[in-house]
Amino acid sequence: MDRCLILILIVGTGLVTGDNIEPDKGTEKNSKETETVKLSCSYSASSDYVLLYWYRQYPNKELQYLLRKGARSYANSFAHTSDDRFQSTTSQASTELTITDVRLLDSSLYYCALRVGAQ
C-alpha cells in the first residue's frame, strides 16, 4: 500500500467575548496514513463551566463537527464524538484532539472552539 503525506492545520475560535482559545505552536502536522496525529489548543476562560469543540473544514465547504468535550466543572459531562477515531482530552487550560488511523480524507483545516457557560 502506498503511503500518503497528510497535512493538517488548526486554528482556534473563541465563542464568548473575553474568553480565548488558540492553537499551540507547531500546529501544522504532517503524517502518513494509519498513524496517529495529536493537535492541541490552549484556552483561558472566566468560568468553570467549559465546553471544548473540534471541527474541520475542507476547502470551500462548511464546518464539519467532530467532537465536544467538557472541561473543568464539566470534565465528566457532555462528551460526544462523531467518529471513534476522534478523541479528546482536556485540562484546566488546554484541549487535545487525537486522530487515530489517519486517512487521506483527514487532510483538512481543523478548528478548536470554546463555549463558556454559567451554572
C-alpha positions in Angstrom: 0.0 0.0 0.0 1.3 3.5 -0.9 1.7 5.8 2.0 0.5 9.4 1.6 1.6 12.6 3.3 -1.2 14.3 5.2 -1.1 18.0 6.1 -3.3 19.2 9.0 -3.6 22.8 10.2 -5.6 24.1 13.1 -6.9 27.4 14.1 -8.9 28.5 17.2 -12.1 30.4 17.7 -13.5 31.8 20.9 -17.3 31.7 21.1 -17.6 34.1 24.1 -16.2 37.6 24.3 -13.4 37.9 26.9 -12.5 34.2 26.7 -9.9 32.9 24.4 -8.7 29.7 22.6 -5.8 29.4 20.2 -3.8 26.6 18.7 -0.5 25.6 20.2 2.7 26.3 18.3 3.7 23.8 15.7 0.1 23.4 14.5 1.0 22.2 11.0 1.2 18.5 11.1 2.4 16.0 8.5 1.5 12.4 8.8 1.2 9.1 6.9 -1.9 7.0 6.6 -2.6 4.8 9.6 -0.6 6.9 12.0 -1.9 8.8 15.0 -2.0 12.6 15.0 -2.4 14.9 18.0 -3.5 18.6 17.7 -3.8 20.9 20.7 -5.1 24.3 21.7 -4.7 26.3 24.8 -7.6 28.4 26.3 -8.4 30.8 29.0 -12.0 31.1 30.4 -13.6 33.1 33.1 -15.9 30.3 34.1 -15.5 26.8 35.4 -18.2 25.6 33.0 -16.3 24.9 29.8 -17.2 23.0 26.7 -14.5 22.5 24.0 -15.3 21.6 20.4 -13.3 20.4 17.5 -14.3 20.9 13.8 -12.7 20.5 10.5 -13.3 22.2 7.2 -12.4 21.1 3.7 -11.8 23.9 1.1 -15.0 25.6 0.0 -17.1 23.5 2.4 -19.0 24.2 5.6 -17.5 23.3 9.0 -17.8 19.6 10.0 -18.4 18.8 13.7 -16.0 16.3 15.1 -16.5 16.2 18.8 -17.4 18.0 22.1 -15.7 17.5 25.4 -16.3 19.2 28.8 -13.6 20.7 30.9 -13.2 22.0 34.5 -16.6 21.5 36.2 -17.9 19.8 33.1 -14.9 17.4 32.9 -17.1 14.3 33.3 -20.1 15.6 31.2 -21.2 16.4 27.7 -18.7 14.2 25.8 -19.7 13.3 22.3 -17.8 12.3 19.2 -18.9 11.9 15.6 -16.4 9.1 14.9 -14.5 6.9 17.4 -11.2 7.8 15.5 -11.6 11.3 17.1 -11.0 11.5 20.8 -10.1 14.4 23.1 -8.5 15.1 26.4 -9.0 18.3 28.3 -7.4 20.1 31.2 -7.8 23.4 33.1 -6.2 25.3 30.2 -5.9 23.0 27.1 -7.6 20.6 24.8 -6.0 17.9 22.6 -7.6 16.2 19.7 -6.3 12.7 18.8 -7.0 11.3 15.4 -6.2 7.6 15.2 -5.7 5.6 11.9 -5.2 8.8 9.9 -6.6 8.7 6.4 -6.0 10.9 3.4 -9.5 12.3 3.9 -8.3 13.7 7.2 -6.3 16.3 5.3 -8.1 19.5 6.3 -8.2 22.7 8.3 -9.0 21.9 11.9 -10.7 24.3 14.4 -10.9 24.2 18.2 -13.7 26.2 19.8 -14.6 27.2 23.3 -18.0 27.7 24.8 -18.3 29.0 28.4 -21.4 28.8 30.4 -22.7 29.6 33.8 -24.2 27.1 36.3 
